[in-house]
Amino acid sequence: MSTTRPSPRRSTAHRALRRLPLRIAAALTVLVCLFPVYWMMSTALKPSRDIQSYDPRLIPQEWTLDHFRRAVGADGFGLFWRNSILVTLSAVLLALLVALGAAYAVARLRWRGRRQFMLAVFIAQMAPWESLIIPVYIISRDTGMLDRLPTLTLVYFMITLPFTVVVLRGFIAGIPPELEEAAQVDGCTRLGAFRRVAFPLLAPGLMATSLFGFITAWNEFTYANFLIIKQQDSRTLPVWLSSFQSTFGTDWGATMAAATLFALPALIVFLVLQRHVTSGLASGGVKG
């Protein structure tokens, strides 16, 4: 008795047909997510009369860079860029340094209270940071830390630290400890074995957590608006975006141009680190 097998061409067409709804759903998701970004960039390039028109067009008929010139020429543009970069990079580096030691201690060492420590980290990660604005404000006021960039750095460090610990802990747990033990047999100390053997393997996890921390700190507005009140020179870019709104209305062209410039660093960082982000998050989430 012979059985008829489906031809490879028919099987391929059948699989493509089954995946068609998934591809349509993926295309719609991308469209919904990218359309606001496209509208922001197109508005930044439209003349003011087209922005205020009652008949908006998806594709601008005319293009202009006047809004970008007005945004770059606004007061404090360079200063606020410097503040944002300084605060963001400091918070990310500090979070990586502290989280790396904490994640290694949880993944490799056995000590009393380890499970309770990780439970506290998960609780801190789930807590809505907006609910802590008033306590953080009171602490900053009583300690004389209002209107200072180090305060924002510590707040962003506090926000990004739990996620960084969780991801790096899972990634370190996925590295066989026998590799470090072999290095210790050859004469390395525990710290030397970690630095020479395990640390190079953590690159995807470090890049994934760095990207998350950078985007979180770079886009944060609430704390920057409430903790920097009097010192205008200590404000960051998200607060600077609100300067294009006045009692006479909002300059939407300059606002969209400034928002486009504001989004460029995060986009560049993502494009540079995108190869390592997926593997880093997957390894940190399923191992350990």
C-alpha distance (Angstrom), angle and dihedral (degrees) to the residues before:
residue distance angle dihedral
M1 . . .
S2 3.77 . .
T3 3.80 126.3 .
T4 3.76 124.1 -147.8
R5 3.77 113.2 -127.6
P6 3.80 119.7 -153.4
S7 3.77 114.3 -108.2
P8 3.83 117.0 -105.9
R9 3.80 90.1 -118.1
R10 3.81 92.4 54.5
S11 3.81 91.2 45.8
T12 3.80 91.4 51.7
A13 3.80 91.6 48.9
H14 3.80 90.1 49.0
R15 3.82 92.0 52.3
A16 3.80 91.0 47.2
L17 3.81 90.1 51.3
R18 3.80 91.4 50.2
R19 3.80 91.2 50.7
L20 3.80 93.6 47.5
P21 3.86 95.1 90.8
L22 3.81 90.2 49.9
R23 3.79 91.4 50.9
I24 3.80 91.6 48.1
A25 3.81 90.5 49.8
A26 3.81 90.7 48.5
A27 3.81 91.6 49.3
L28 3.81 91.7 49.8
T29 3.81 90.8 48.7
V30 3.79 91.7 51.7
L31 3.80 90.7 46.7
V32 3.80 93.6 50.7
C33 3.81 92.3 47.0
L34 3.80 96.9 45.1
F35 3.81 99.6 41.0
P36 3.85 94.9 78.3
V37 3.81 89.1 49.4
Y38 3.80 90.8 50.3
W39 3.81 91.1 47.5
M40 3.82 90.6 50.6
M41 3.81 92.7 51.2
S42 3.80 94.5 42.8
T43 3.81 91.1 49.2
A44 3.80 89.4 51.9
L45 3.81 88.8 56.5
K46 3.81 97.8 43.8
P47 3.80 123.1 97.0
S48 3.80 113.8 -109.3
R49 3.81 92.8 -108.4
D50 3.82 90.9 57.9
I51 3.81 91.9 48.3
Q52 3.80 91.0 54.1
S53 3.79 94.0 42.5
Y54 3.80 119.4 119.3
D55 3.81 88.9 -139.1
P56 3.82 105.0 61.5
R57 3.79 118.5 -166.4
L58 3.77 127.8 -150.1
I59 3.79 92.4 -141.8
P60 3.82 114.6 43.0
Q61 3.78 115.5 -127.7
E62 3.81 92.4 -152.1
W63 3.78 131.9 33.6
T64 3.77 130.3 -150.5
L65 3.81 138.2 174.0
D66 3.80 95.0 -158.2
H67 3.79 92.3 105.4
F68 3.80 91.5 54.5
R69 3.80 90.7 49.1
R70 3.80 90.1 51.2
A71 3.80 91.7 48.0
V72 3.81 94.1 48.8
G73 3.80 90.6 45.6
A74 3.80 93.8 51.1
D75 3.80 118.4 115.5
G76 3.79 113.8 -86.1
F77 3.80 97.6 10.9
G78 3.81 96.3 133.7
L79 3.81 93.7 35.5
F80 3.79 94.4 52.8
W81 3.81 90.9 46.6
R82 3.78 89.0 54.8
N83 3.81 91.8 48.3
S84 3.80 93.1 50.0
I85 3.80 94.2 47.4
L86 3.81 92.4 46.1
V87 3.81 94.9 48.5
T88 3.81 95.0 42.1
L89 3.80 97.3 48.2
S90 3.81 92.6 43.6
A91 3.81 92.3 51.3
V92 3.82 93.1 46.8
L93 3.80 94.6 48.1
L94 3.79 92.6 45.8
A95 3.81 91.8 48.7
L96 3.82 91.7 49.5
L97 3.80 92.3 49.3
V98 3.80 95.5 49.7
A99 3.81 95.7 37.5
L100 3.79 92.6 50.6
G101 3.80 91.8 58.8
A102 3.81 93.2 42.9
A103 3.81 93.4 47.1
Y104 3.79 92.0 49.1
A105 3.79 91.7 49.7
V106 3.80 91.6 51.1
A107 3.81 96.3 43.1
R108 3.81 100.3 41.2
L109 3.81 109.4 23.1
R110 3.79 129.4 65.4
W111 3.79 113.6 -141.2
R112 3.77 137.2 148.1
G113 3.79 113.9 -88.0
R114 3.80 95.7 24.5
R115 3.80 94.3 127.6
Q116 3.79 91.7 44.9
F117 3.78 89.5 51.3
M118 3.81 92.3 54.0
L119 3.80 90.3 46.2
A120 3.80 89.2 54.7
V121 3.81 89.8 49.6
F122 3.82 91.4 51.9
I123 3.81 90.9 48.4
A124 3.80 90.4 50.2
Q125 3.80 89.9 50.1
M126 3.81 92.4 51.5
A127 3.81 94.6 47.0
P128 3.84 114.3 105.0
W129 3.79 104.5 -117.6
E130 3.79 92.1 -152.1
S131 3.82 88.7 69.2
L132 3.81 89.6 62.1
I133 3.79 96.5 57.6
I134 3.81 94.9 98.3
P135 3.85 95.6 47.1
V136 3.80 91.3 45.9
Y137 3.80 90.5 48.1
I138 3.81 92.6 50.3
I139 3.81 92.4 47.6
S140 3.80 91.3 48.0
R141 3.79 92.2 47.9
D142 3.81 94.6 48.3
T143 3.80 93.1 47.4
G144 3.80 95.0 45.6
M145 3.81 93.3 -114.1
L146 3.80 99.0 124.8
D147 3.80 118.5 119.8
R148 3.80 92.7 20.2
L149 3.79 129.3 119.7
P150 3.86 94.2 -139.6
T151 3.81 87.4 64.1
L152 3.80 91.2 57.8
T153 3.79 89.8 46.0
L154 3.81 91.6 54.9
V155 3.81 91.8 46.1
Y156 3.81 92.8 51.3
F157 3.79 89.4 45.3
M158 3.81 88.8 53.9
I159 3.82 91.6 49.1
T160 3.82 96.7 49.7
L161 3.81 99.1 37.3
P162 3.87 100.3 81.1
F163 3.81 94.2 51.8
T164 3.80 91.0 46.0
V165 3.81 92.0 51.7
V166 3.81 93.1 49.1
V167 3.80 95.2 49.1
L168 3.80 96.3 43.4
R169 3.80 91.9 45.5
G170 3.80 90.9 57.1
F171 3.77 91.8 44.9
I172 3.82 94.2 50.3
A173 3.80 90.1 47.2
G174 3.81 88.4 56.0
I175 3.83 92.1 59.5
P176 3.84 110.9 88.2
P177 3.81 108.7 -112.8
E178 3.80 88.9 -144.7
L179 3.80 88.6 77.4
E180 3.78 91.6 61.3
E181 3.80 92.1 41.3
A182 3.82 90.2 54.8
A183 3.80 89.6 51.8
Q184 3.80 90.3 50.4
V185 3.80 90.1 51.6
D186 3.81 87.6 55.0
G187 3.80 89.8 56.2
C188 3.81 105.8 -87.2
T189 3.77 121.2 134.2
R190 3.82 119.9 -125.1
L191 3.79 90.1 -98.5
G192 3.80 92.2 45.5
A193 3.79 92.2 49.0
F194 3.79 90.9 51.2
R195 3.81 92.6 47.3
R196 3.81 95.5 46.7
V197 3.83 101.1 35.9
A198 3.82 114.1 19.2
F199 3.78 102.0 30.5
P200 3.85 95.9 63.0
L201 3.81 88.7 52.9
L202 3.81 91.1 55.8
A203 3.80 94.9 68.1
P204 3.85 95.9 106.9
G205 3.80 92.0 48.0
L206 3.79 93.1 46.5
M207 3.80 91.8 49.4
A208 3.81 93.3 47.3
T209 3.79 93.1 51.2
S210 3.81 91.1 42.7
L211 3.80 90.1 55.3
F212 3.80 92.5 49.0
G213 3.79 92.1 47.7
F214 3.79 93.3 46.0
I215 3.81 94.6 51.0
T216 3.81 92.5 44.1
A217 3.81 94.8 50.2
W218 3.81 94.5 38.3
N219 3.82 94.5 53.8
E220 3.81 98.8 38.6
F221 3.81 112.7 122.2
T222 3.80 110.4 158.9
Y223 3.79 100.1 65.8
A224 3.80 92.4 39.0
N225 3.80 89.4 53.9
F226 3.82 96.5 46.7
L227 3.81 100.9 38.3
I228 3.83 97.9 43.8
I229 3.80 103.4 56.5
K230 3.80 111.4 139.0
Q231 3.80 105.2 20.1
Q232 3.79 103.3 75.5
D233 3.80 90.9 -179.0
S234 3.83 90.6 63.7
R235 3.79 95.9 57.5
T236 3.79 124.1 114.0
L237 3.79 133.6 -134.3
P238 3.85 98.1 -91.4
V239 3.81 89.0 58.2
W240 3.80 90.5 43.4
L241 3.82 89.4 60.0
S242 3.79 90.0 65.7
S243 3.83 90.3 59.8
F244 3.80 90.5 81.3
Q245 3.79 89.8 69.4
S246 3.79 118.4 83.1
T247 3.80 140.1 158.8
F248 3.80 87.9 -84.5
G249 3.80 93.5 58.4
T250 3.78 138.4 -90.9
D251 3.77 125.5 -52.9
W252 3.80 94.7 -137.9
G253 3.78 95.2 -179.2
A254 3.80 94.2 55.1
T255 3.81 90.7 40.2
M256 3.81 92.6 54.5
A257 3.81 91.1 44.3
A258 3.80 90.7 51.1
A259 3.81 90.5 46.9
T260 3.80 90.0 51.4
L261 3.80 91.3 51.9
F262 3.79 89.2 45.3
A263 3.83 92.1 54.3
L264 3.81 95.3 49.4
P265 3.85 98.5 81.2
A266 3.81 93.1 51.2
L267 3.80 90.1 47.2
I268 3.80 92.0 49.9
V269 3.81 92.4 48.6
F270 3.80 90.5 49.8
L271 3.80 93.4 49.6
V272 3.80 90.5 50.2
L273 3.82 94.7 48.0
Q274 3.81 101.3 32.1
R275 3.82 94.7 103.7
H276 3.78 91.4 61.0
V277 3.80 100.1 36.4
T278 3.81 98.9 77.3
S279 3.80 95.6 45.8
G280 3.78 91.5 43.9
L281 3.81 95.2 52.2
A282 3.81 92.6 42.7
S283 3.81 93.7 49.8
G284 3.79 92.5 45.7
G285 3.78 93.1 47.6
V286 3.82 103.0 47.0
K287 3.78 105.3 31.5
G288 3.78 129.3 75.0
